[in-house]
């Protein structure tokens, strides 16, 4: 009976930990969307994979964000590798539609690069930690 209780508790704890992780990831994504909105209003943001790729190669991008639901994946697949090579902060978010809204366009955006952070400078620095 004791062993059964321990197994139940362990299963509950594991499910709680994965739920906590899921919740934390959702909060982080919300933070990323709000950082993009803040940078759009007070700084400079590039939209679209071609512009984002150029900004990484030129070394002007401070933060690159790409959507996980882009089809085909090959459109944004190179971005994390290029960011790592050029030492640019890179994050993935769940939705290209939300990414488009955050950057202020009425269509979806596969990727976004923050060029000038504006008021979002501290927020981007906090993401690096």
C-alpha positions, 0 to 999 in steps of 0.5 A: 500500500505504501509503494502504491501511494508513492507511485501515485504521488510520483505520477502526480508530481511529474504531471505537475512539473510538466504542467508547470513547465508548460505554463512557464513556456506560455508565459515566456511566449507571451513575454516575447510577443510583448517584447516585439510589440514594445520594440515595434512601437519604440524601436525598429523591427524587420518582418519576414524571413528574407529581411530577418536573414539579411539582418542576421548576416549584417549583424544588426539583429538583436533578437530573432523570433520565428514561428513553430507552425510555419509550413514547410519548416525549411522556410525558417529552419536555417534561422537558429543555426545562422543566429548561433553562428552570428551570436544573435539571440533567437527564440521560437514562438507557437504561432505565426498569426500571433507573431504577425499581430505582435509586429503590427501587420494584418497577416501572419509573419514567419519570422521577425528580427528586432533591429533597434530595441527601443524600450525593450532593451532591458527585456531582451537582456533579461531573455539572455539570462 
